[in-house]
Amino acid sequence: MKNTSVKHRIGMVSLGCAKNLVDSELLMKQLEANKFELVFDPATTSGLDTAIINTCGFIGEAKQESINTILQFVNAKQNNQLKHVYVMGCLSERYKSELAIEIPEVDAFFGVNDLQKIIKHIGGQFKSNLLGERIITSPGHFAYLKIAEGCDRKCSFCAIPLIRGNHVSRPFEDVVKEAGKLARSGIKEVNIISQDTTYYGLDRYKQRRIPELLSEVAKIKGLEWIRLHYTYPDGFPLDVLNVINRNPNICRYIDIPLQHISNRILKSMRRGITADETKQLVDTIRKIVPGVALRTTFIVGYPGETARDFHELKEFIRESEFERMGVFTYSAEEDTHAFGLKDSVSQRVKLQRAEELMSLQEGISLAANRKKSGSEMKVLIDRCEGDYYIARSEFDSPEVDNEVLIKKTGVGLETGSFYNVRITQAESFDLYAELI
């Protein structure tokens, strides 16, 4: 344990998803309360005493990014540019023993639930009165609201339940209270996240309470956009759609990872849903919520995926014309069910299939964006870059979706404020607009 009379300057690096970011923000609040000086996502190790790296261990590329980041800070430590390097999060949870052997220069490794241990190890005291409090590191107008931890799903390719454990819903009142606190701090957009948001409540209350939760959060004054992420198609609570229709501050946007459409692949993936049920769900969502933007992801190169399976997926995407879409190449994860299957698709074919799907999506997105030319929409300004203000519509989540670019003129626009604009030009994944 370090001397508590000496308060170090700590650099916090958060890798991976928004759920990881929330964990980092919770830790930072505790460190701040212990009078440590904090730097979030430091561009340099200059002036730092300690680096804490919150890692991602989801897929191969994310693991490699985490390892590279650890090595970067270890190298700085070896060059006497900082004194301590600590590693936490998903990669550390899953591979703690192996990492300790491979990278012994790291002072200590911590898992995903070791917040109190980290604070104690660096010479602080855990403040129980700050439970749930965090330092918001995203721009001051939007934040992520994590409503649960872990996952009860048994998807064959996913290691998250092995890392994060079973699904544990936060108490309903705590989530609503936090949303209110975010609004009072100036947050205008909350993005609701967990491993499976539509499962919320089943463990704690024996019923899905995400429709009710959305309704309560929508009542909070000051929250102009509420966005739903990480919904699961199997057992999707259709009541959510009526809640969206009743509340204008809930974005007409649903993030629903579908992963595939081939029945054979869906069954092997243990997704609990068929191709026909998937298509019916997509149709139902669009029928009940006209104009909704659906964001989805797919996995290509899953073990046993044939050219016919891939063609079926490609045709499904072509017909469905998803507003937002991402593609992952299959990554074999130890101890998952799919790890025991023969990884029969070469990396070259995986990358080729991913490129084909994203090329198809680029054309779909361009056609959809061109239809918006001349239309008016409400946007939220995220930041300034060069000659443009960078904004988003209600159909775009921060950091992953399309953006709306507004050229700077004599009228100054405020970051974190809403404006009405007219679309003047369209590109594949971005729109250009002028202030009305």
C-alpha positions as a LaTeX table, in Angstrom:
\begin{tabular}{lrrr}
\hline
Residue & $x$ (\AA) & $y$ (\AA) & $z$ (\AA) \\
\hline
Met1 & 0.00 & 0.00 & 0.00 \\
Lys2 & 1.22 & 3.49 & $-0.84$ \\
Asn3 & 1.68 & 6.33 & 1.64 \\
Thr4 & $-1.70$ & 8.06 & 1.95 \\
Ser5 & $-0.04$ & 11.40 & 2.69 \\
Val6 & 1.28 & 11.54 & $-0.89$ \\
Lys7 & $-1.42$ & 12.02 & $-3.50$ \\
His8 & $-0.30$ & 10.97 & $-6.95$ \\
Arg9 & $-1.28$ & 12.30 & $-10.37$ \\
Ile10 & $-3.16$ & 9.45 & $-12.02$ \\
Gly11 & $-3.85$ & 8.91 & $-15.71$ \\
Met12 & $-7.04$ & 6.91 & $-16.41$ \\
Val13 & $-7.26$ & 5.08 & $-19.74$ \\
Ser14 & $-10.60$ & 3.47 & $-20.61$ \\
Leu15 & $-10.76$ & 1.04 & $-23.53$ \\
Gly16 & $-13.66$ & $-0.83$ & $-25.11$ \\
Cys17 & $-17.36$ & $-0.18$ & $-24.75$ \\
Ala18 & $-19.45$ & 2.46 & $-23.01$ \\
Lys19 & $-20.13$ & 0.01 & $-20.18$ \\
Asn20 & $-16.41$ & $-0.04$ & $-19.46$ \\
Leu21 & $-16.38$ & 3.74 & $-19.57$ \\
Val22 & $-19.00$ & 3.92 & $-16.82$ \\
Asp23 & $-16.81$ & 1.66 & $-14.66$ \\
Ser24 & $-13.87$ & 4.02 & $-15.23$ \\
Glu25 & $-16.01$ & 7.02 & $-14.31$ \\
Leu26 & $-17.10$ & 5.36 & $-11.05$ \\
Leu27 & $-13.47$ & 4.71 & $-10.14$ \\
Met28 & $-12.45$ & 8.26 & $-11.02$ \\
Lys29 & $-15.08$ & 9.69 & $-8.67$ \\
Gln30 & $-13.67$ & 7.64 & $-5.81$ \\
Leu31 & $-10.13$ & 8.74 & $-6.66$ \\
Glu32 & $-11.20$ & 12.37 & $-6.80$ \\
Ala33 & $-12.80$ & 12.04 & $-3.37$ \\
Asn34 & $-9.44$ & 10.76 & $-2.13$ \\
Lys35 & $-7.80$ & 13.95 & $-3.42$ \\
Phe36 & $-5.88$ & 12.28 & $-6.24$ \\
Glu37 & $-5.21$ & 14.46 & $-9.28$ \\
Leu38 & $-6.76$ & 12.87 & $-12.36$ \\
Val39 & $-6.09$ & 12.96 & $-16.08$ \\
Phe40 & $-8.57$ & 11.12 & $-18.31$ \\
Asp41 & $-7.15$ & 9.45 & $-21.42$ \\
Pro42 & $-3.72$ & 11.14 & $-21.16$ \\
Ala43 & $-2.07$ & 12.00 & $-24.45$ \\
Thr44 & 1.33 & 11.71 & $-22.77$ \\
Thr45 & 2.81 & 10.20 & $-19.62$ \\
Ser46 & 4.48 & 13.50 & $-18.79$ \\
Gly47 & 3.73 & 14.49 & $-15.21$ \\
Leu48 & 1.94 & 11.24 & $-14.36$ \\
Asp49 & 2.87 & 9.14 & $-11.34$ \\
Thr50 & 0.44 & 6.32 & $-12.05$ \\
Ala51 & $-1.52$ & 4.91 & $-15.00$ \\
Ile52 & $-4.66$ & 2.82 & $-14.58$ \\
Ile53 & $-5.78$ & 1.00 & $-17.73$ \\
Asn54 & $-9.33$ & $-0.32$ & $-17.94$ \\
Thr55 & $-9.09$ & $-3.05$ & $-20.56$ \\
Cys56 & $-11.45$ & $-4.74$ & $-22.99$ \\
Gly57 & $-11.39$ & $-8.50$ & $-23.54$ \\
Phe58 & $-14.33$ & $-8.95$ & $-25.89$ \\
Ile59 & $-12.77$ & $-9.95$ & $-29.23$ \\
Gly60 & $-9.30$ & $-10.41$ & $-30.69$ \\
Glu61 & $-8.81$ & $-6.86$ & $-31.95$ \\
Ala62 & $-9.96$ & $-5.36$ & $-28.64$ \\
Lys63 & $-7.64$ & $-7.66$ & $-26.70$ \\
Gln64 & $-4.71$ & $-6.63$ & $-28.87$ \\
Glu65 & $-5.48$ & $-2.95$ & $-28.39$ \\
Ser66 & $-5.54$ & $-3.50$ & $-24.63$ \\
Ile67 & $-2.21$ & $-5.34$ & $-24.65$ \\
Asn68 & $-0.61$ & $-2.69$ & $-26.84$ \\
Thr69 & $-1.79$ & 0.03 & $-24.48$ \\
Ile70 & $-0.45$ & $-1.83$ & $-21.45$ \\
Leu71 & 2.93 & $-2.25$ & $-23.15$ \\
Gln72 & 2.98 & 1.44 & $-24.05$ \\
Phe73 & 2.65 & 2.46 & $-20.41$ \\
Val74 & 4.98 & $-0.29$ & $-19.20$ \\
Asn75 & 7.59 & 1.06 & $-21.59$ \\
Ala76 & 7.09 & 4.54 & $-20.14$ \\
Lys77 & 7.55 & 3.10 & $-16.65$ \\
Gln78 & 10.78 & 1.39 & $-17.69$ \\
Asn79 & 11.99 & 4.74 & $-19.03$ \\
Asn80 & 11.21 & 6.33 & $-15.65$ \\
Gln81 & 8.39 & 8.45 & $-17.10$ \\
Leu82 & 5.93 & 7.17 & $-14.47$ \\
Lys83 & 6.12 & 5.02 & $-11.36$ \\
His84 & 3.18 & 2.64 & $-11.42$ \\
Val85 & 1.02 & 0.84 & $-13.97$ \\
Tyr86 & $-2.20$ & $-0.89$ & $-12.90$ \\
Val87 & $-4.49$ & $-2.92$ & $-15.14$ \\
Met88 & $-8.20$ & $-3.56$ & $-14.54$ \\
Gly89 & $-11.27$ & $-4.58$ & $-16.52$ \\
Cys90 & $-12.33$ & $-7.45$ & $-18.76$ \\
Leu91 & $-8.95$ & $-8.57$ & $-20.12$ \\
Ser92 & $-7.50$ & $-8.50$ & $-16.62$ \\
Glu93 & $-10.48$ & $-10.40$ & $-15.20$ \\
Arg94 & $-10.13$ & $-13.17$ & $-17.73$ \\
Tyr95 & $-6.36$ & $-13.48$ & $-18.14$ \\
Lys96 & $-4.99$ & $-12.15$ & $-14.85$ \\
Ser97 & $-2.60$ & $-15.07$ & $-14.23$ \\
Glu98 & $-1.30$ & $-15.17$ & $-17.79$ \\
Leu99 & $-0.84$ & $-11.40$ & $-17.95$ \\
Ala100 & 1.06 & $-11.35$ & $-14.66$ \\
Ile101 & 3.53 & $-13.83$ & $-16.13$ \\
Glu102 & 3.80 & $-12.21$ & $-19.56$ \\
Ile103 & 3.95 & $-8.59$ & $-18.38$ \\
Pro104 & 5.47 & $-8.67$ & $-14.88$ \\
Glu105 & 6.28 & $-4.95$ & $-15.09$ \\
Val106 & 2.62 & $-4.19$ & $-14.31$ \\
Asp107 & 2.34 & $-3.45$ & $-10.59$ \\
Ala108 & $-1.01$ & $-5.19$ & $-10.12$ \\
Phe109 & $-3.95$ & $-6.63$ & $-12.06$ \\
Phe110 & $-7.57$ & $-6.21$ & $-10.97$ \\
Gly111 & $-10.84$ & $-7.72$ & $-12.20$ \\
Val112 & $-14.12$ & $-6.09$ & $-13.18$ \\
Asn113 & $-15.49$ & $-6.00$ & $-9.63$ \\
Asp114 & $-12.32$ & $-4.90$ & $-7.82$ \\
Leu115 & $-13.01$ & $-1.18$ & $-7.52$ \\
Gln116 & $-12.55$ & $-1.17$ & $-3.75$ \\
Lys117 & $-9.34$ & $-3.18$ & $-4.00$ \\
Ile118 & $-7.86$ & $-0.72$ & $-6.52$ \\
Ile119 & $-8.60$ & 2.27 & $-4.31$ \\
Lys120 & $-7.11$ & 0.59 & $-1.25$ \\
His121 & $-4.03$ & $-0.58$ & $-3.15$ \\
Ile122 & $-3.07$ & 2.91 & $-4.28$ \\
Gly123 & $-3.53$ & 4.36 & $-0.82$ \\
Gly124 & $-7.11$ & 5.60 & $-0.83$ \\
Gln125 & $-10.25$ & 4.81 & 1.13 \\
Phe126 & $-13.46$ & 3.62 & $-0.48$ \\
Lys127 & $-16.26$ & 6.14 & 0.07 \\
Ser128 & $-19.49$ & 4.18 & 0.46 \\
Asn129 & $-21.50$ & 7.41 & 0.41 \\
Leu130 & $-20.39$ & 7.87 & $-3.22$ \\
Leu131 & $-21.84$ & 4.57 & $-4.39$ \\
Gly132 & $-23.14$ & 5.17 & $-7.91$ \\
Glu133 & $-21.49$ & 8.60 & $-8.20$ \\
Arg134 & $-19.13$ & 9.13 & $-11.10$ \\
Ile135 & $-17.15$ & 11.71 & $-13.06$ \\
Ile136 & $-18.68$ & 12.13 & $-16.52$ \\
Thr137 & $-15.89$ & 11.96 & $-19.10$ \\
Ser138 & $-18.09$ & 12.20 & $-22.19$ \\
Pro139 & $-18.94$ & 15.72 & $-23.42$ \\
Gly140 & $-21.01$ & 17.52 & $-20.79$ \\
His141 & $-24.29$ & 17.20 & $-22.69$ \\
Phe142 & $-24.58$ & 13.40 & $-22.98$ \\
Ala143 & $-23.83$ & 10.45 & $-20.74$ \\
Tyr144 & $-24.31$ & 6.71 & $-20.51$ \\
Leu145 & $-26.72$ & 5.20 & $-17.98$ \\
Lys146 & $-25.86$ & 1.60 & $-17.08$ \\
Ile147 & $-28.90$ & $-0.24$ & $-15.73$ \\
Ala148 & $-27.49$ & $-3.72$ & $-15.18$ \\
Glu149 & $-24.34$ & $-5.79$ & $-15.05$ \\
Gly150 & $-23.58$ & $-9.20$ & $-16.54$ \\
Cys151 & $-25.66$ & $-11.38$ & $-18.86$ \\
Asp152 & $-27.76$ & $-14.55$ & $-18.61$ \\
Arg153 & $-27.72$ & $-15.26$ & $-22.34$ \\
Lys154 & $-25.86$ & $-18.30$ & $-23.64$ \\
Cys155 & $-24.70$ & $-17.06$ & $-27.04$ \\
Ser156 & $-22.10$ & $-19.53$ & $-28.25$ \\
Phe157 & $-19.57$ & $-16.93$ & $-29.40$ \\
Cys158 & $-19.66$ & $-14.55$ & $-26.43$ \\
Ala159 & $-17.38$ & $-14.56$ & $-23.39$ \\
Ile160 & $-19.12$ & $-11.69$ & $-21.58$ \\
Pro161 & $-21.03$ & $-13.96$ & $-19.12$ \\
Leu162 & $-17.71$ & $-15.65$ & $-18.29$ \\
Ile163 & $-16.16$ & $-12.26$ & $-17.56$ \\
Arg164 & $-19.02$ & $-10.26$ & $-16.10$ \\
Gly165 & $-21.14$ & $-13.00$ & $-14.56$ \\
Asn166 & $-24.93$ & $-13.36$ & $-14.54$ \\
His167 & $-27.33$ & $-10.54$ & $-15.23$ \\
Val168 & $-27.88$ & $-8.29$ & $-12.20$ \\
Ser169 & $-30.39$ & $-5.46$ & $-12.62$ \\
Arg170 & $-29.81$ & $-2.29$ & $-10.64$ \\
Pro171 & $-32.67$ & $-1.26$ & $-8.36$ \\
Phe172 & $-35.33$ & 0.63 & $-10.33$ \\
Glu173 & $-35.28$ & 3.62 & $-7.98$ \\
Asp174 & $-31.48$ & 3.92 & $-8.16$ \\
Val175 & $-31.50$ & 4.10 & $-11.95$ \\
Val176 & $-34.23$ & 6.76 & $-12.02$ \\
Lys177 & $-32.42$ & 8.72 & $-9.30$ \\
Glu178 & $-29.17$ & 8.65 & $-11.27$ \\
Ala179 & $-30.94$ & 9.78 & $-14.44$ \\
Gly180 & $-32.38$ & 12.73 & $-12.52$ \\
Lys181 & $-28.98$ & 13.61 & $-11.15$ \\
Leu182 & $-27.50$ & 13.53 & $-14.65$ \\
Ala183 & $-30.24$ & 15.88 & $-15.88$ \\
Arg184 & $-29.64$ & 18.33 & $-13.04$ \\
Ser185 & $-25.92$ & 18.36 & $-13.87$ \\
Gly186 & $-26.70$ & 19.56 & $-17.40$ \\
Ile187 & $-26.88$ & 16.26 & $-19.29$ \\
Lys188 & $-29.42$ & 16.50 & $-22.10$ \\
Glu189 & $-29.06$ & 13.04 & $-23.62$ \\
Val190 & $-28.86$ & 9.72 & $-21.78$ \\
Asn191 & $-27.90$ & 6.53 & $-23.56$ \\
Ile192 & $-29.28$ & 3.52 & $-21.71$ \\
Ile193 & $-26.88$ & 0.58 & $-21.70$ \\
Ser194 & $-26.18$ & $-2.86$ & $-20.22$ \\
Gln195 & $-25.26$ & $-6.21$ & $-21.71$ \\
Asp196 & $-28.97$ & $-6.81$ & $-22.44$ \\
Thr197 & $-31.25$ & $-3.88$ & $-21.67$ \\
Thr198 & $-34.46$ & $-5.72$ & $-22.56$ \\
Tyr199 & $-33.73$ & $-8.31$ & $-19.83$ \\
Tyr200 & $-33.80$ & $-5.56$ & $-17.21$ \\
Gly201 & $-35.89$ & $-6.50$ & $-14.17$ \\
Leu202 & $-36.33$ & $-10.22$ & $-14.80$ \\
Asp203 & $-33.82$ & $-11.21$ & $-12.13$ \\
Arg204 & $-34.80$ & $-8.66$ & $-9.50$ \\
Tyr205 & $-38.54$ & $-8.18$ & $-10.13$ \\
Lys206 & $-39.43$ & $-11.34$ & $-12.10$ \\
Gln207 & $-40.68$ & $-9.22$ & $-15.00$ \\
Arg208 & $-39.19$ & $-7.09$ & $-17.76$ \\
Arg209 & $-39.34$ & $-3.52$ & $-16.49$ \\
Ile210 & $-37.54$ & $-1.69$ & $-19.29$ \\
Pro211 & $-40.82$ & $-0.19$ & $-20.63$ \\
Glu212 & $-41.66$ & 1.14 & $-17.17$ \\
Leu213 & $-38.10$ & 2.39 & $-16.65$ \\
Leu214 & $-38.13$ & 4.27 & $-19.94$ \\
Ser215 & $-41.46$ & 5.87 & $-19.02$ \\
Glu216 & $-40.09$ & 7.09 & $-15.67$ \\
Val217 & $-36.85$ & 8.43 & $-17.12$ \\
Ala218 & $-38.84$ & 10.22 & $-19.83$ \\
Lys219 & $-40.61$ & 12.24 & $-17.11$ \\
Ile220 & $-37.35$ & 13.79 & $-15.94$ \\
Lys221 & $-37.13$ & 17.48 & $-16.77$ \\
Gly222 & $-34.15$ & 18.43 & $-18.89$ \\
Leu223 & $-33.63$ & 15.09 & $-20.65$ \\
Glu224 & $-34.41$ & 15.87 & $-24.28$ \\
Trp225 & $-33.07$ & 12.63 & $-25.78$ \\
Ile226 & $-33.24$ & 9.16 & $-24.26$ \\
Arg227 & $-31.71$ & 6.40 & $-26.36$ \\
Leu228 & $-32.00$ & 2.62 & $-25.97$ \\
His229 & $-28.99$ & 0.39 & $-26.65$ \\
Tyr230 & $-28.15$ & $-3.31$ & $-26.58$ \\
Thr231 & $-31.64$ & $-4.75$ & $-26.89$ \\
Tyr232 & $-31.89$ & $-8.47$ & $-27.55$ \\
Pro233 & $-34.21$ & $-9.81$ & $-30.28$ \\
Asp234 & $-35.36$ & $-12.96$ & $-28.46$ \\
Gly235 & $-38.13$ & $-11.93$ & $-26.07$ \\
Phe236 & $-38.05$ & $-8.30$ & $-27.17$ \\
Pro237 & $-40.72$ & $-6.51$ & $-25.06$ \\
Leu238 & $-43.01$ & $-4.90$ & $-27.61$ \\
Asp239 & $-44.43$ & $-2.57$ & $-24.93$ \\
Val240 & $-41.21$ & $-0.59$ & $-25.38$ \\
Leu241 & $-42.48$ & 0.53 & $-28.79$ \\
Asn242 & $-45.63$ & 2.07 & $-27.35$ \\
Val243 & $-43.52$ & 3.89 & $-24.75$ \\
Ile244 & $-41.39$ & 5.36 & $-27.52$ \\
Asn245 & $-44.49$ & 6.56 & $-29.36$ \\
Arg246 & $-45.92$ & 8.17 & $-26.23$ \\
Asn247 & $-42.77$ & 10.07 & $-25.28$ \\
Pro248 & $-41.26$ & 12.53 & $-27.77$ \\
Asn249 & $-38.00$ & 12.72 & $-25.79$ \\
Ile250 & $-37.33$ & 9.00 & $-26.32$ \\
Cys251 & $-35.41$ & 8.75 & $-29.57$ \\
Arg252 & $-36.90$ & 6.77 & $-32.40$ \\
Tyr253 & $-33.77$ & 4.66 & $-32.34$ \\
Ile254 & $-33.28$ & 1.06 & $-31.26$ \\
Asp255 & $-29.95$ & $-0.74$ & $-31.11$ \\
Ile256 & $-30.71$ & $-4.44$ & $-31.66$ \\
Pro257 & $-27.76$ & $-6.72$ & $-32.53$ \\
Leu258 & $-29.13$ & $-9.49$ & $-34.76$ \\
Gln259 & $-25.79$ & $-11.23$ & $-35.54$ \\
His260 & $-27.08$ & $-13.40$ & $-38.44$ \\
Ile261 & $-30.16$ & $-14.53$ & $-40.34$ \\
Ser262 & $-29.35$ & $-18.10$ & $-41.41$ \\
Asn263 & $-31.40$ & $-20.48$ & $-39.27$ \\
Arg264 & $-28.51$ & $-22.93$ & $-39.16$ \\
Ile265 & $-26.09$ & $-20.28$ & $-37.92$ \\
Leu266 & $-28.59$ & $-18.72$ & $-35.50$ \\
Lys267 & $-29.18$ & $-22.14$ & $-33.94$ \\
Ser268 & $-25.46$ & $-22.78$ & $-33.56$ \\
Met269 & $-25.03$ & $-19.30$ & $-32.11$ \\
Arg270 & $-27.72$ & $-20.16$ & $-29.52$ \\
Arg271 & $-29.59$ & $-16.94$ & $-30.23$ \\
Gly272 & $-33.01$ & $-18.37$ & $-29.35$ \\
Ile273 & $-34.71$ & $-16.90$ & $-32.42$ \\
Thr274 & $-35.33$ & $-17.99$ & $-36.02$ \\
Ala275 & $-34.95$ & $-16.13$ & $-39.28$ \\
Asp276 & $-38.72$ & $-15.74$ & $-39.70$ \\
Glu277 & $-39.12$ & $-14.49$ & $-36.13$ \\
Thr278 & $-36.28$ & $-12.01$ & $-36.69$ \\
Lys279 & $-37.86$ & $-10.66$ & $-39.87$ \\
Gln280 & $-41.27$ & $-10.42$ & $-38.20$ \\
Leu281 & $-39.75$ & $-8.51$ & $-35.28$ \\
Val282 & $-38.05$ & $-6.02$ & $-37.59$ \\
Asp283 & $-41.30$ & $-5.51$ & $-39.50$ \\
Thr284 & $-43.28$ & $-5.08$ & $-36.26$ \\
Ile285 & $-40.88$ & $-2.49$ & $-34.87$ \\
Arg286 & $-41.04$ & $-0.45$ & $-38.06$ \\
Lys287 & $-44.81$ & $-0.74$ & $-38.27$ \\
Ile288 & $-45.44$ & 0.39 & $-34.69$ \\
Val289 & $-42.75$ & 3.11 & $-34.67$ \\
Pro290 & $-42.80$ & 4.75 & $-38.12$ \\
Gly291 & $-39.48$ & 6.33 & $-39.05$ \\
Val292 & $-37.53$ & 4.42 & $-36.42$ \\
Ala293 & $-33.79$ & 4.03 & $-36.99$ \\
Leu294 & $-32.63$ & 0.47 & $-36.39$ \\
Arg295 & $-28.99$ & $-0.08$ & $-35.54$ \\
Thr296 & $-27.73$ & $-3.64$ & $-35.75$ \\
Thr297 & $-24.55$ & $-5.70$ & $-35.95$ \\
Phe298 & $-23.68$ & $-8.94$ & $-37.70$ \\
Ile299 & $-20.93$ & $-11.53$ & $-37.35$ \\
Val300 & $-19.37$ & $-13.02$ & $-40.48$ \\
Gly301 & $-17.10$ & $-16.04$ & $-40.65$ \\
Tyr302 & $-18.76$ & $-17.89$ & $-37.78$ \\
Pro303 & $-17.68$ & $-21.58$ & $-37.74$ \\
Gly304 & $-19.47$ & $-23.44$ & $-40.50$ \\
Glu305 & $-20.76$ & $-20.32$ & $-42.26$ \\
Thr306 & $-21.04$ & $-21.34$ & $-45.90$ \\
Ala307 & $-21.23$ & $-19.17$ & $-48.97$ \\
Arg308 & $-24.95$ & $-19.91$ & $-48.98$ \\
Asp309 & $-25.34$ & $-18.73$ & $-45.38$ \\
Phe310 & $-23.46$ & $-15.56$ & $-46.20$ \\
His311 & $-25.56$ & $-14.94$ & $-49.31$ \\
Glu312 & $-28.72$ & $-15.29$ & $-47.21$ \\
Leu313 & $-27.37$ & $-12.73$ & $-44.75$ \\
Lys314 & $-26.40$ & $-10.36$ & $-47.55$ \\
Glu315 & $-29.86$ & $-10.57$ & $-49.12$ \\
Phe316 & $-31.49$ & $-9.97$ & $-45.73$ \\
Ile317 & $-29.44$ & $-6.80$ & $-45.29$ \\
Arg318 & $-30.26$ & $-5.68$ & $-48.83$ \\
Glu319 & $-33.99$ & $-6.17$ & $-48.25$ \\
Ser320 & $-34.08$ & $-4.77$ & $-44.70$ \\
Glu321 & $-32.13$ & $-1.56$ & $-45.43$ \\
Phe322 & $-31.02$ & $-1.01$ & $-41.85$ \\
Glu323 & $-30.42$ & 2.62 & $-41.01$ \\
Arg324 & $-27.22$ & 1.85 & $-39.09$ \\
Met325 & $-25.11$ & $-1.30$ & $-39.20$ \\
Gly326 & $-21.77$ & $-2.69$ & $-38.04$ \\
Val327 & $-19.99$ & $-5.92$ & $-38.95$ \\
Phe328 & $-17.60$ & $-8.05$ & $-36.89$ \\
Thr329 & $-15.45$ & $-10.92$ & $-38.11$ \\
Tyr330 & $-15.80$ & $-13.99$ & $-35.90$ \\
Ser331 & $-13.22$ & $-14.22$ & $-33.15$ \\
Ala332 & $-12.77$ & $-17.56$ & $-31.33$ \\
Glu333 & $-13.04$ & $-17.03$ & $-27.57$ \\
Glu334 & $-11.71$ & $-19.59$ & $-25.11$ \\
Asp335 & $-14.25$ & $-21.49$ & $-23.00$ \\
Thr336 & $-17.22$ & $-20.45$ & $-25.13$ \\
His337 & $-19.36$ & $-23.10$ & $-26.81$ \\
Ala338 & $-18.26$ & $-22.01$ & $-30.30$ \\
Phe339 & $-14.58$ & $-22.36$ & $-29.34$ \\
Gly340 & $-15.00$ & $-26.10$ & $-29.68$ \\
Leu341 & $-16.25$ & $-25.75$ & $-33.25$ \\
Lys342 & $-13.89$ & $-25.88$ & $-36.18$ \\
Asp343 & $-13.06$ & $-22.32$ & $-37.28$ \\
Ser344 & $-13.63$ & $-23.30$ & $-40.90$ \\
Val345 & $-13.66$ & $-19.84$ & $-42.51$ \\
Ser346 & $-10.26$ & $-18.35$ & $-43.32$ \\
Gln347 & $-9.36$ & $-14.87$ & $-42.09$ \\
Arg348 & $-9.12$ & $-13.72$ & $-45.70$ \\
Val349 & $-12.70$ & $-14.83$ & $-46.40$ \\
Lys350 & $-13.93$ & $-13.31$ & $-43.13$ \\
Leu351 & $-12.46$ & $-9.93$ & $-44.05$ \\
Gln352 & $-13.79$ & $-10.20$ & $-47.60$ \\
Arg353 & $-17.31$ & $-10.92$ & $-46.35$ \\
Ala354 & $-17.17$ & $-8.07$ & $-43.85$ \\
Glu355 & $-16.04$ & $-5.71$ & $-46.60$ \\
Glu356 & $-18.87$ & $-6.86$ & $-48.87$ \\
Leu357 & $-21.49$ & $-6.19$ & $-46.22$ \\
Met358 & $-20.12$ & $-2.76$ & $-45.35$ \\
Ser359 & $-19.95$ & $-1.86$ & $-49.04$ \\
Leu360 & $-23.59$ & $-2.89$ & $-49.37$ \\
Gln361 & $-24.48$ & $-0.84$ & $-46.28$ \\
Glu362 & $-22.65$ & 2.18 & $-47.67$ \\
Gly363 & $-24.94$ & 2.16 & $-50.69$ \\
Ile364 & $-28.04$ & 1.69 & $-48.53$ \\
Ser365 & $-26.99$ & 4.56 & $-46.27$ \\
Leu366 & $-26.19$ & 6.86 & $-49.18$ \\
Ala367 & $-29.60$ & 6.27 & $-50.78$ \\
Ala368 & $-31.35$ & 6.93 & $-47.46$ \\
Asn369 & $-29.31$ & 10.08 & $-46.82$ \\
Arg370 & $-30.04$ & 11.48 & $-50.27$ \\
Lys371 & $-33.75$ & 11.24 & $-49.52$ \\
Lys372 & $-33.17$ & 13.57 & $-46.57$ \\
Ser373 & $-31.84$ & 16.36 & $-48.79$ \\
Gly374 & $-33.94$ & 19.49 & $-48.27$ \\
Ser375 & $-35.59$ & 18.14 & $-45.13$ \\
Glu376 & $-35.42$ & 19.77 & $-41.72$ \\
Met377 & $-34.32$ & 18.11 & $-38.49$ \\
Lys378 & $-33.33$ & 18.81 & $-34.93$ \\
Val379 & $-29.67$ & 18.20 & $-34.14$ \\
Leu380 & $-27.41$ & 18.28 & $-31.11$ \\
Ile381 & $-23.96$ & 19.89 & $-31.44$ \\
Asp382 & $-21.22$ & 17.57 & $-30.14$ \\
Arg383 & $-18.05$ & 19.48 & $-31.00$ \\
Cys384 & $-16.21$ & 21.74 & $-33.45$ \\
Glu385 & $-13.70$ & 20.49 & $-36.01$ \\
Gly386 & $-12.01$ & 22.84 & $-38.45$ \\
Asp387 & $-14.64$ & 24.72 & $-40.42$ \\
Tyr388 & $-17.57$ & 22.67 & $-39.16$ \\
Tyr389 & $-19.78$ & 22.08 & $-36.15$ \\
Ile390 & $-20.26$ & 18.32 & $-35.75$ \\
Ala391 & $-23.80$ & 17.39 & $-34.74$ \\
Arg392 & $-26.11$ & 14.38 & $-34.53$ \\
Ser393 & $-29.78$ & 13.72 & $-35.11$ \\
Glu394 & $-31.99$ & 11.61 & $-32.84$ \\
Phe395 & $-31.22$ & 8.71 & $-35.20$ \\
Asp396 & $-27.52$ & 8.70 & $-34.33$ \\
Ser397 & $-25.80$ & 7.47 & $-31.21$ \\
Pro398 & $-22.56$ & 9.16 & $-30.07$ \\
Glu399 & $-19.26$ & 7.93 & $-31.48$ \\
Val400 & $-20.65$ & 5.08 & $-33.61$ \\
Asp401 & $-23.24$ & 6.53 & $-36.00$ \\
Asn402 & $-23.64$ & 9.16 & $-38.71$ \\
Glu403 & $-22.96$ & 12.84 & $-38.12$ \\
Val404 & $-24.40$ & 16.11 & $-39.39$ \\
Leu405 & $-21.85$ & 18.74 & $-40.41$ \\
Ile406 & $-22.78$ & 22.41 & $-40.21$ \\
Lys407 & $-20.37$ & 24.84 & $-41.82$ \\
Lys408 & $-19.30$ & 27.71 & $-39.59$ \\
Thr409 & $-20.68$ & 31.11 & $-40.54$ \\
Gly410 & $-20.99$ & 34.35 & $-38.64$ \\
Val411 & $-23.47$ & 32.74 & $-36.26$ \\
Gly412 & $-21.78$ & 30.95 & $-33.37$ \\
Leu413 & $-23.34$ & 27.67 & $-32.26$ \\
Glu414 & $-22.95$ & 26.26 & $-28.75$ \\
Thr415 & $-21.68$ & 22.75 & $-28.11$ \\
Gly416 & $-24.33$ & 20.80 & $-26.25$ \\
Ser417 & $-27.21$ & 22.82 & $-27.66$ \\
Phe418 & $-30.02$ & 21.80 & $-30.00$ \\
Tyr419 & $-30.70$ & 23.53 & $-33.32$ \\
Asn420 & $-33.04$ & 23.10 & $-36.25$ \\
Val421 & $-31.22$ & 22.62 & $-39.54$ \\
Arg422 & $-31.95$ & 21.97 & $-43.20$ \\
Ile423 & $-30.06$ & 19.19 & $-44.98$ \\
Thr424 & $-28.15$ & 20.51 & $-48.00$ \\
Gln425 & $-25.93$ & 17.61 & $-49.04$ \\
Ala426 & $-25.62$ & 13.88 & $-48.43$ \\
Glu427 & $-22.71$ & 11.48 & $-48.28$ \\
Ser428 & $-22.70$ & 7.77 & $-47.45$ \\
Phe429 & $-22.47$ & 8.17 & $-43.70$ \\
Asp430 & $-22.71$ & 11.90 & $-43.12$ \\
Leu431 & $-25.07$ & 14.80 & $-43.84$ \\
Tyr432 & $-24.30$ & 18.47 & $-44.41$ \\
Ala433 & $-26.72$ & 21.08 & $-43.16$ \\
Glu434 & $-27.37$ & 24.77 & $-42.69$ \\
Leu435 & $-28.97$ & 26.52 & $-39.78$ \\
Ile436 & $-32.63$ & 27.42 & $-40.28$ \\
\hline
\end{tabular}
